Amino acid sequence: MSTKFGVKIPSTGEVIQIARRWNGQIEFTNPLAELLKDKTKVIAMNNSPQGVYTIKDLKDGQSNN
């Protein structure tokens, strides 16, 4: 099962996909995501967050793979 993660753009309210978890692997789908601050909140777009709530959680998940 995969989960897509996004960030909300404050001026428009739009949620932009920035990463996904697939088969236990986390990858950024938008290279700009790496520039966001670690405390930036992320939104699970199509599944439950499963412990991922910030950019730092995504980065930490990448280093475990």
C-alpha contacts under 8 A as a table, 3 or more apart, distances in Angstrom:
res1	aa1	res2	aa2	distance
1	M	22	W	6.62
1	M	23	N	6.90
2	S	20	R	6.93
2	S	21	R	5.42
2	S	22	W	4.64
2	S	23	N	6.97
2	S	47	N	7.79
3	T	20	R	5.53
3	T	21	R	5.22
3	T	22	W	6.87
3	T	44	A	6.71
3	T	45	M	7.07
3	T	46	N	5.97
3	T	47	N	5.57
3	T	48	S	7.67
3	T	49	P	7.80
4	K	17	Q	6.69
4	K	18	I	7.78
4	K	19	A	5.98
4	K	20	R	4.35
4	K	21	R	6.56
4	K	44	A	5.98
4	K	45	M	5.41
4	K	46	N	6.12
4	K	47	N	7.53
5	F	17	Q	5.65
5	F	18	I	5.97
5	F	19	A	5.15
5	F	20	R	5.76
5	F	42	V	6.20
5	F	43	I	5.40
5	F	44	A	4.62
5	F	45	M	5.54
6	G	15	V	5.76
6	G	16	I	5.04
6	G	17	Q	4.00
6	G	18	I	5.07
6	G	19	A	6.72
6	G	42	V	5.47
6	G	43	I	5.10
6	G	44	A	6.56
6	G	45	M	6.54
7	V	15	V	5.35
7	V	16	I	5.51
7	V	17	Q	6.67
7	V	18	I	6.99
7	V	41	K	6.81
7	V	42	V	5.00
7	V	43	I	5.98
8	K	13	G	5.91
8	K	14	E	5.63
8	K	15	V	4.28
8	K	16	I	6.40
8	K	42	V	7.69
8	K	43	I	7.65
9	I	12	T	5.76
9	I	13	G	5.29
9	I	14	E	5.40
9	I	15	V	6.16
9	I	16	I	7.34
10	P	13	G	5.35
10	P	14	E	7.67
17	Q	29	T	7.18
17	Q	30	N	7.28
17	Q	45	M	7.98
18	I	28	F	5.71
18	I	29	T	5.11
18	I	30	N	4.78
18	I	31	P	7.75
18	I	32	L	7.95
18	I	33	A	5.89
19	A	26	I	7.05
19	A	27	E	5.57
19	A	28	F	4.06
19	A	29	T	4.77
19	A	30	N	6.74
19	A	33	A	7.85
19	A	58	L	7.92
20	R	26	I	5.71
20	R	27	E	5.66
20	R	28	F	6.51
20	R	29	T	6.87
21	R	24	G	6.15
21	R	25	Q	5.35
21	R	26	I	4.35
21	R	27	E	6.54
22	W	25	Q	5.25
22	W	26	I	6.53
24	G	65	N	7.80
25	Q	61	G	7.66
25	Q	62	Q	6.89
25	Q	65	N	6.19
26	I	58	L	6.80
26	I	61	G	6.20
26	I	62	Q	5.30
26	I	65	N	7.77
27	E	62	Q	6.81
28	F	31	P	6.36
28	F	33	A	6.79
28	F	34	E	7.75
30	N	33	A	5.78
31	P	34	E	6.06
31	P	35	L	7.95
32	L	35	L	5.45
32	L	36	L	7.18
33	A	36	L	5.45
33	A	55	I	7.72
36	L	40	T	6.60
36	L	55	I	7.14
37	K	40	T	5.50
37	K	55	I	7.02
37	K	56	K	7.95
38	D	54	T	6.53
38	D	55	I	4.94
38	D	56	K	4.46
39	K	54	T	5.66
39	K	55	I	6.33
39	K	56	K	6.54
40	T	54	T	5.38
40	T	55	I	5.65
40	T	56	K	7.93
41	K	53	Y	5.77
41	K	54	T	4.37
41	K	55	I	6.55
42	V	52	V	7.55
42	V	53	Y	5.38
42	V	54	T	5.09
42	V	55	I	6.49
43	I	49	P	7.29
43	I	53	Y	6.94
44	A	47	N	5.95
44	A	48	S	6.02
44	A	49	P	5.03
44	A	52	V	7.95
49	P	52	V	5.21
49	P	53	Y	6.69
51	G	57	D	7.72
52	V	57	D	5.30
52	V	58	L	6.52
53	Y	57	D	6.39
54	T	57	D	5.23
54	T	58	L	6.75
55	I	58	L	5.10
55	I	59	K	6.26
56	K	59	K	4.98
56	K	60	D	5.99
57	D	60	D	5.11
57	D	61	G	6.09
58	L	61	G	5.03
58	L	62	Q	6.29
59	K	62	Q	5.11
59	K	63	S	6.53
60	D	63	S	5.28
60	D	64	N	6.63
61	G	64	N	5.32
61	G	65	N	6.94
62	Q	65	N	5.52
